[in-house]
Amino acid sequence: MPISTTTVDRDGYDATPDFVYAVSLLAALESATGQEGHATVLPLLGMARAELTDFGQRRPERYVPVQIGDLRAGINELEQRITTLLDHSPVLQHSLRLDSARRLLRRGAAVIA
């Protein structure tokens, strides 16, 4: 019999504050269209979102408002937050997704560096 490897409720919503803030920050980065280099990193941000949310299987319960002053600083902050999530992730599937999202963000940071 298969063993479930997820601790998230079956409805797919994750209300943990760190996850909600990380997804909200990522949404703010995606909408920061006036920032230099945004068009270049937007595809990487989209792929990072897909990984972070497990391709829609894990969603934030809500979004919180986040202001973006600098795209590069926002990407670095998101990478740090994802690293923290990764350090405390008890679910292997989430850990793999978080690691992939972090690698995509590092590529994005390198592109606009």
Secondary structure, DSSP 8 states (H G I E B T S, - for coil): -------S-TT-EE--HHHHHHHHHHHHHHT-TTSTTHHHHHHHHHHHHHHHTTTTTSEESS------S-HHHHHHHHHHHHHHHHHT---HHHHHHHHHHHHHHHHHHHHH-
